[in-house]
Amino acid sequence: MRDHKAKFYRILAWTLVMSIAFTCACSKKKDNSETISSKAEESSSETSDPGSVPTGSATASETSESTSESTTDTSVSATSVTSDTSSGSITSVPGTFDTGKADDYLSSVKFDGVVLVYENDHIVYTHAAGDADRDKDIPNTMDTVFELGSITKQFTAVAIMQLVEQQKISLEDTLDKYIPEYKYSKDVTIHQLLNMTSGIPDYLYCGVLGFTMDDLKNVSISSFFSLQSMLGEVATTPLEKDDLVRRISEYDLNFTPGTKLEYSNTNYYFLGMIIEKLSGLSYEDYIHKNILDPLGLNELYPDIRHLTSNGRTDFTLFHFDFPHQHETLSYAVGVMTGTAEGLLKWEQKVMEHALLTEESWNKIFDGGTFGYGYGWYIWGGYIEHSGMTLGYNTNVRVDPETGKVVIVLCNIQSFTGTPIRPLASDVTAELWNYFG
């Protein structure tokens, strides 16, 4: 993050080398390459964080492309997904979901990642495409482990509500009881952290880490390489919690707490610190001991060690694999990783109201005035959350009444330019239309 101008000129020179290397690579892999002439019709574009969320009704679109697309389709049973080498996704369980339309759509937008659709108590559709590891020619499958980004916030919210039920914390407590060193800790409650109404700036985009949201939105071809290098450095550098509190204290609140909704990852970073303080466990150990292990969720992980995929980004003709984010950066904000089926099992437990009392679940799903509960967007008729980390974007949508679920996990993402492929949240919104 330091001395960006000097780094910029070094990287600009490196750009020319990469251009030549890219051309050679395309020639070498032309048998399974795709041209980049097609652009998805999707319009808006979002940037990366350990998980941003949809900001309108159902979201933004993303640039992505694959020079090597390999589709792994799946056959479906009531309780498991098994590999199948045939082409086209297969449905073996009756449902209203139009699998043909889904296949056509995902093919048309050159989708990279995995899709899982659940209806009538069965998995009715799966789709896997693109590379989990491009360098090793490993395709995405339904067993691929992805970074889940801000879907992590669901787990953080449940952990806090467990502590509420144990009377270790109150939703009306002010932050000074737990993180007194934060400058505005007396002005913000736990409830306001959970439902994104605290007014605390987002540490990922306010400048604390050396860049702002505008830096990510206004990227040119030359500045992209400098930004990519800087983000890679930020992503792999451990973030000390006390240092983050000190640095975020240098920024004023964006508004009076409780008066509006503004998504800020800092809220859930602070909640993670509170979980550790009250439980005496690391965030990772707490999630394992109190959520994943009791529910038998062995395809979800509060760490990056189990990842079997690489996240990458695109800029016009360029493709870059990003390093996996250091766990102290994403933390209680977006550290969770897992498979699509592992995430489905979690959402099933959510729909069953496992682990918590009905009163607690009602609070989690109370969108209040602004439409955000505790770790969930509360839309009309369904609940949803998306996530973004460097090179990944994800989304899950659930209809609590019917039990319908759509999960989309992608390991390709862009920062700028005309969208070539849609974001996971856009894919979810489109697939949602294919239910009968």
C-alpha positions as CSV (number, residue, x, y, z in Angstrom):
1,M,0.0,0.0,0.0
2,R,3.0,2.2,0.4
3,D,4.7,4.3,-2.3
4,H,2.0,3.5,-4.8
5,K,3.4,5.9,-7.5
6,A,6.7,4.1,-7.6
7,K,4.9,0.7,-7.6
8,F,2.6,2.0,-10.4
9,Y,5.4,2.6,-12.8
10,R,7.0,-0.8,-12.1
11,I,3.7,-2.5,-12.6
12,L,2.9,-0.5,-15.8
13,A,6.1,-1.9,-17.3
14,W,5.1,-5.3,-16.1
15,T,1.8,-4.8,-17.9
16,L,3.6,-5.0,-21.3
17,V,5.2,-8.3,-20.3
18,M,1.9,-9.7,-19.1
19,S,0.2,-8.7,-22.4
20,I,2.8,-10.8,-24.3
21,A,2.4,-13.6,-21.9
22,F,-1.3,-13.5,-22.2
23,T,-1.2,-13.7,-26.0
24,C,1.1,-16.7,-25.8
25,A,-1.1,-18.4,-23.2
26,C,-4.2,-17.9,-25.4
27,S,-2.3,-19.5,-28.4
28,K,-1.2,-22.4,-26.2
29,K,-4.7,-23.1,-24.9
30,K,-6.8,-22.2,-28.0
31,D,-8.4,-25.7,-28.1
32,N,-10.4,-24.9,-24.9
33,S,-10.4,-21.2,-25.0
34,E,-13.3,-18.9,-25.5
35,T,-13.4,-15.6,-27.3
36,I,-14.3,-12.6,-25.3
37,S,-16.5,-10.9,-27.8
38,S,-19.8,-11.7,-26.0
39,K,-21.0,-9.5,-23.2
40,A,-23.9,-10.3,-21.0
41,E,-26.9,-8.0,-21.1
42,E,-26.6,-7.3,-17.4
43,S,-26.0,-3.7,-16.5
44,S,-24.8,-2.6,-13.0
45,S,-21.4,-3.5,-11.6
46,E,-20.2,-4.1,-8.0
47,T,-16.8,-4.4,-6.4
48,S,-15.3,-6.9,-4.1
49,D,-15.3,-7.2,-0.4
50,P,-15.4,-10.1,2.0
51,G,-18.8,-9.8,1.1
52,S,-20.9,-7.1,-0.3
53,V,-24.7,-7.6,-0.6
54,P,-27.4,-6.7,-3.1
55,T,-28.1,-3.1,-2.9
56,G,-31.3,-2.8,-4.8
57,S,-34.0,-5.3,-5.2
58,A,-31.9,-8.1,-6.6
59,T,-28.6,-6.7,-7.6
60,A,-25.7,-5.9,-9.8
61,S,-23.8,-7.6,-12.6
62,E,-20.3,-8.7,-12.9
63,T,-17.5,-8.9,-15.5
64,S,-16.1,-12.3,-15.8
65,E,-14.8,-14.5,-18.5
66,S,-13.1,-17.8,-18.9
67,T,-10.4,-18.8,-21.3
68,S,-10.9,-22.4,-20.3
69,E,-14.5,-23.5,-19.5
70,S,-15.1,-27.0,-18.4
71,T,-18.6,-28.1,-17.3
72,T,-19.2,-30.7,-14.8
73,D,-22.9,-31.6,-14.5
74,T,-24.5,-33.6,-11.8
75,S,-27.3,-36.1,-11.3
76,V,-29.5,-35.4,-8.3
77,S,-31.0,-37.5,-5.5
78,A,-33.0,-36.5,-2.6
79,T,-30.1,-36.3,-0.2
80,S,-26.9,-36.1,-2.2
81,V,-25.3,-34.9,-5.4
82,T,-23.2,-37.4,-7.4
83,S,-20.9,-36.8,-10.3
84,D,-22.1,-37.5,-13.8
85,T,-20.0,-37.2,-17.0
86,S,-22.9,-36.6,-19.3
87,S,-23.5,-33.1,-20.7
88,G,-26.4,-30.9,-19.5
89,S,-27.6,-30.7,-16.0
90,I,-30.0,-33.5,-15.0
91,T,-33.1,-33.6,-12.9
92,S,-34.2,-36.8,-11.3
93,V,-36.7,-35.3,-8.9
94,P,-40.0,-33.8,-9.9
95,G,-40.3,-30.0,-9.4
96,T,-41.6,-26.9,-11.0
97,F,-38.1,-25.5,-11.8
98,D,-37.4,-25.3,-15.6
99,T,-34.0,-26.9,-16.0
100,G,-33.9,-26.4,-19.7
101,K,-34.2,-22.7,-19.4
102,A,-31.5,-22.7,-16.6
103,D,-29.1,-24.7,-18.9
104,D,-29.7,-22.3,-21.8
105,Y,-29.3,-19.2,-19.6
106,L,-26.1,-20.3,-17.9
107,S,-24.6,-21.3,-21.2
108,S,-25.5,-18.0,-22.7
109,V,-23.8,-16.0,-20.0
110,K,-20.7,-18.2,-19.9
111,F,-21.2,-18.9,-16.2
112,D,-18.2,-20.0,-14.1
113,G,-19.0,-21.6,-10.8
114,V,-21.7,-23.8,-9.4
115,V,-25.5,-23.6,-9.0
116,L,-27.8,-25.6,-6.8
117,V,-31.6,-25.3,-6.8
118,Y,-33.7,-26.9,-4.0
119,E,-37.5,-27.4,-4.2
120,N,-40.1,-29.7,-2.7
121,D,-37.5,-31.1,-0.2
122,H,-35.1,-32.2,-3.0
123,I,-32.2,-30.9,-4.9
124,V,-33.8,-30.5,-8.4
125,Y,-31.0,-28.8,-10.3
126,T,-27.2,-28.5,-10.2
127,H,-24.7,-27.0,-12.6
128,A,-21.0,-26.7,-12.5
129,A,-18.8,-25.0,-15.0
130,G,-15.4,-23.4,-15.4
131,D,-12.1,-24.0,-13.6
132,A,-11.6,-24.4,-9.9
133,D,-7.8,-24.2,-10.6
134,R,-6.9,-23.0,-14.0
135,D,-3.2,-23.7,-13.7
136,K,-3.8,-27.3,-12.8
137,D,-6.7,-27.8,-15.2
138,I,-9.1,-28.7,-12.3
139,P,-12.7,-28.1,-13.1
140,N,-15.4,-26.8,-10.8
141,T,-17.6,-29.5,-9.5
142,M,-20.4,-29.7,-6.9
143,D,-17.7,-30.7,-4.4
144,T,-15.6,-27.5,-5.0
145,V,-15.0,-25.4,-1.9
146,F,-15.6,-21.7,-2.5
147,E,-15.1,-18.6,-0.4
148,L,-18.6,-17.6,0.7
149,G,-17.9,-14.0,1.6
150,S,-20.6,-12.1,3.5
151,I,-22.8,-15.1,3.8
152,T,-20.6,-15.5,6.8
153,K,-22.6,-12.8,8.5
154,Q,-25.5,-15.3,9.0
155,F,-23.2,-17.4,11.2
156,T,-21.9,-14.3,13.1
157,A,-25.5,-13.2,13.8
158,V,-26.5,-16.6,15.1
159,A,-23.5,-16.7,17.3
160,I,-24.4,-13.3,18.8
161,M,-28.0,-14.5,19.4
162,Q,-26.7,-17.5,21.2
163,L,-24.8,-15.2,23.5
164,V,-27.9,-13.2,24.0
165,E,-29.9,-16.3,25.0
166,Q,-27.1,-17.1,27.5
167,Q,-27.5,-13.6,28.9
168,K,-23.9,-12.7,28.2
169,I,-24.9,-9.7,26.1
170,S,-28.0,-7.6,25.4
171,L,-29.0,-6.3,22.0
172,E,-29.5,-2.9,23.7
173,D,-25.9,-2.8,25.1
174,T,-23.8,-0.1,23.8
175,L,-20.5,-1.0,22.2
176,D,-18.4,0.7,24.9
177,K,-19.2,-2.3,27.2
178,Y,-17.1,-4.5,24.9
179,I,-14.9,-2.3,22.7
180,P,-14.5,0.9,24.8
181,E,-11.4,1.9,22.8
182,Y,-13.6,2.7,19.8
183,K,-14.2,6.4,19.6
184,Y,-18.0,6.3,19.2
185,S,-18.6,3.1,21.2
186,K,-21.1,4.9,23.5
187,D,-23.3,5.9,20.6
188,V,-23.8,2.5,19.0
189,T,-25.8,-0.6,20.2
190,I,-25.3,-4.2,19.4
191,H,-28.7,-4.2,17.6
192,Q,-27.5,-1.4,15.3
193,L,-24.3,-3.4,14.5
194,L,-26.4,-6.4,13.6
195,N,-28.9,-4.6,11.3
196,M,-26.4,-2.2,9.7
197,T,-27.8,1.0,11.1
198,S,-24.7,2.0,13.2
199,G,-23.3,4.6,10.9
200,I,-19.8,3.2,11.4
201,P,-17.7,3.5,8.1
202,D,-16.8,0.4,6.2
203,Y,-13.2,-0.5,6.9
204,L,-12.9,-2.1,3.5
205,Y,-13.8,1.0,1.5
206,C,-13.4,4.2,3.6
207,G,-9.6,4.4,3.2
208,V,-8.5,2.6,6.3
209,L,-6.8,0.0,4.1
210,G,-5.3,2.5,1.7
211,F,-8.1,2.6,-0.9
212,T,-11.7,3.8,-1.2
213,M,-14.8,2.6,-3.1
214,D,-14.1,5.3,-5.7
215,D,-10.7,3.7,-6.3
216,L,-12.4,0.4,-7.1
217,K,-15.0,1.9,-9.3
218,N,-12.8,4.2,-11.4
219,V,-10.2,1.8,-12.7
220,S,-8.4,2.2,-16.0
221,I,-6.3,-0.3,-17.8
222,S,-3.1,1.2,-16.4
223,S,-4.4,1.7,-12.9
224,F,-5.9,-1.8,-12.8
225,F,-2.5,-3.5,-12.4
226,S,-1.5,-1.1,-9.7
227,L,-4.7,-1.7,-7.9
228,Q,-4.5,-5.5,-8.4
229,S,-1.1,-5.5,-6.8
230,M,-2.1,-3.4,-3.9
231,L,-5.3,-5.5,-3.2
232,G,-3.1,-8.6,-3.3
233,E,-0.8,-7.1,-0.7
234,V,-3.7,-5.9,1.5
235,A,-5.4,-9.3,1.2
236,T,-2.4,-11.3,2.4
237,T,-1.2,-8.9,5.2
238,P,-2.5,-9.8,8.7
239,L,-4.9,-7.2,10.1
240,E,-4.5,-6.6,13.8
241,K,-7.9,-6.1,15.5
242,D,-6.7,-3.4,17.9
243,D,-5.1,-1.5,15.0
244,L,-8.3,-1.6,13.0
245,V,-10.2,-0.2,15.9
246,R,-7.7,2.6,16.3
247,R,-7.7,3.4,12.6
248,I,-11.5,3.3,12.2
249,S,-11.8,5.7,15.2
250,E,-10.1,8.3,13.0
251,Y,-13.3,8.5,10.9
252,D,-16.5,10.1,12.0
253,L,-19.8,8.2,12.0
254,N,-21.6,8.6,8.6
255,F,-24.9,9.4,10.3
256,T,-26.7,9.3,13.6
257,P,-27.0,5.6,14.6
258,G,-30.4,4.1,14.0
259,T,-31.6,6.6,11.5
260,K,-30.8,4.8,8.2
261,L,-29.4,1.6,6.7
262,E,-25.8,1.6,5.4
263,Y,-24.1,-1.7,4.8
264,S,-20.7,-1.7,6.6
265,N,-18.5,-4.7,7.2
266,T,-17.0,-3.0,10.2
267,N,-20.2,-3.8,12.1
268,Y,-19.6,-7.5,11.8
269,Y,-15.9,-7.2,12.4
270,F,-16.7,-5.7,15.8
271,L,-19.3,-8.4,16.5
272,G,-16.6,-11.0,15.8
273,M,-14.4,-9.3,18.4
274,I,-17.3,-9.4,20.9
275,I,-17.9,-13.2,20.3
276,E,-14.2,-13.9,21.0
277,K,-14.2,-11.7,24.1
278,L,-17.4,-13.2,25.7
279,S,-16.7,-16.8,24.7
280,G,-13.0,-17.0,25.3
281,L,-12.7,-18.8,22.0
282,S,-11.3,-17.7,18.6
283,Y,-14.0,-16.9,16.1
284,E,-13.1,-20.1,14.2
285,D,-13.3,-22.3,17.2
286,Y,-16.6,-20.7,18.4
287,I,-18.3,-21.3,15.0
288,H,-17.0,-24.9,14.9
289,K,-18.0,-25.7,18.5
290,N,-21.3,-24.0,18.7
291,I,-22.7,-24.0,15.2
292,L,-21.1,-26.3,12.6
293,D,-20.3,-29.4,14.8
294,P,-23.7,-29.5,16.6
295,L,-25.5,-29.4,13.3
296,G,-23.1,-31.8,11.5
297,L,-22.2,-29.3,8.9
298,N,-18.9,-30.8,7.7
299,E,-18.8,-29.1,4.3
300,L,-18.6,-25.6,5.8
301,Y,-15.4,-24.1,7.3
302,P,-14.6,-20.8,9.1
303,D,-11.2,-20.7,7.5
304,I,-9.5,-20.7,4.1
305,R,-7.5,-23.9,4.6
306,H,-10.1,-26.1,3.0
307,L,-10.4,-24.1,-0.2
308,T,-10.2,-26.2,-3.4
309,S,-10.7,-23.3,-5.8
310,N,-8.9,-20.1,-6.8
311,G,-10.6,-16.8,-7.2
312,R,-9.7,-14.7,-10.2
313,T,-10.6,-11.4,-11.7
314,D,-10.8,-10.1,-15.3
315,F,-10.0,-6.8,-16.9
316,T,-10.9,-6.8,-20.6
317,L,-8.4,-9.4,-22.0
318,F,-6.6,-10.1,-18.7
319,H,-7.2,-12.8,-16.1
320,F,-5.6,-12.9,-12.8
321,D,-5.7,-15.3,-9.9
322,F,-5.9,-13.5,-6.6
323,P,-4.2,-14.8,-3.5
324,H,-6.6,-16.1,-0.8
325,Q,-7.5,-13.4,1.7
326,H,-5.8,-13.6,5.1
327,E,-8.4,-14.7,7.6
328,T,-7.8,-11.7,9.8
329,L,-9.0,-9.5,7.0
330,S,-12.3,-11.3,6.3
331,Y,-12.8,-12.7,9.8
332,A,-16.4,-12.6,11.1
333,V,-17.3,-10.5,8.1
334,G,-16.6,-13.0,5.3
335,V,-14.2,-15.9,6.3
336,M,-16.6,-18.8,5.7
337,T,-15.8,-21.3,2.9
338,G,-17.7,-24.3,1.7
339,T,-19.5,-26.3,-0.9
340,A,-23.0,-25.5,-2.4
341,E,-24.5,-28.5,-0.8
342,G,-22.9,-27.6,2.6
343,L,-24.5,-24.2,2.3
344,L,-27.8,-25.8,1.5
345,K,-27.7,-27.9,4.6
346,W,-27.1,-24.7,6.6
347,E,-30.0,-23.0,5.0
348,Q,-32.2,-26.0,5.8
349,K,-31.2,-25.6,9.5
350,V,-32.0,-21.9,9.3
351,M,-35.5,-22.8,7.9
352,E,-35.9,-25.3,10.7
353,H,-35.0,-22.6,13.3
354,A,-32.2,-24.8,14.7
355,L,-30.0,-23.7,17.6
356,L,-32.1,-20.7,18.7
357,T,-35.5,-20.0,20.2
358,E,-38.3,-18.8,18.0
359,E,-38.0,-15.4,19.6
360,S,-34.4,-15.1,18.5
361,W,-35.1,-16.2,14.9
362,N,-38.0,-13.7,14.8
363,K,-35.5,-11.0,15.6
364,I,-33.0,-12.2,13.0
365,F,-35.7,-12.0,10.3
366,D,-37.2,-8.7,11.4
367,G,-36.2,-6.4,8.6
368,G,-37.6,-3.4,10.5
369,T,-37.9,-0.1,8.6
370,F,-34.9,-0.7,6.3
371,G,-35.2,-4.3,5.2
372,Y,-32.1,-5.7,6.7
373,G,-32.4,-8.2,9.6
374,Y,-29.4,-9.8,11.4
375,G,-27.2,-11.1,8.6
376,W,-30.0,-11.2,6.0
377,Y,-31.7,-8.9,3.6
378,I,-35.5,-9.3,4.1
379,W,-37.2,-8.9,0.7
380,G,-40.8,-9.4,-0.1
381,G,-41.4,-13.2,-0.1
382,Y,-37.8,-14.3,0.4
383,I,-34.6,-13.7,2.3
384,E,-31.2,-13.3,0.7
385,H,-27.5,-12.4,1.1
386,S,-24.6,-12.2,-1.2
387,G,-20.9,-12.1,-0.7
388,M,-17.8,-10.9,-2.4
389,T,-14.1,-11.5,-1.8
390,L,-11.2,-11.1,-4.1
391,G,-12.0,-13.3,-7.1
392,Y,-15.2,-14.7,-5.7
393,N,-18.9,-13.7,-5.6
394,T,-21.7,-15.7,-4.1
395,N,-25.4,-15.5,-3.4
396,V,-28.1,-17.5,-1.6
397,R,-31.9,-16.8,-1.8
398,V,-34.4,-18.6,0.4
399,D,-38.2,-18.6,0.4
400,P,-39.1,-19.6,4.0
401,E,-42.7,-20.3,3.1
402,T,-42.1,-22.8,0.3
403,G,-38.6,-23.9,1.2
404,K,-37.2,-23.0,-2.3
405,V,-33.5,-22.2,-2.3
406,V,-31.2,-21.0,-5.0
407,I,-27.4,-21.0,-4.3
408,V,-24.9,-19.6,-6.8
409,L,-21.1,-19.7,-6.1
410,C,-18.7,-18.1,-8.6
411,N,-14.9,-17.9,-8.5
412,I,-14.5,-15.1,-11.0
413,Q,-15.1,-11.4,-10.5
414,S,-14.3,-8.1,-12.0
415,F,-13.8,-4.6,-10.7
416,T,-14.7,-2.4,-13.7
417,G,-15.5,-2.2,-17.3
418,T,-18.5,-3.3,-19.3
419,P,-20.0,-6.5,-17.7
420,I,-19.2,-9.6,-19.6
421,R,-21.0,-12.0,-17.2
422,P,-23.5,-11.5,-14.4
423,L,-22.8,-11.5,-10.7
424,A,-24.0,-14.4,-8.6
425,S,-26.9,-12.3,-7.3
426,D,-28.0,-11.6,-10.9
427,V,-27.8,-15.3,-11.8
428,T,-29.9,-16.0,-8.7
429,A,-32.5,-13.4,-9.7
430,E,-32.8,-14.9,-13.2
431,L,-33.0,-18.5,-12.0
432,W,-35.7,-17.6,-9.5
433,N,-37.9,-16.8,-12.5
434,Y,-37.7,-20.4,-13.6
435,F,-39.8,-21.8,-10.8
436,G,-43.3,-22.7,-12.0
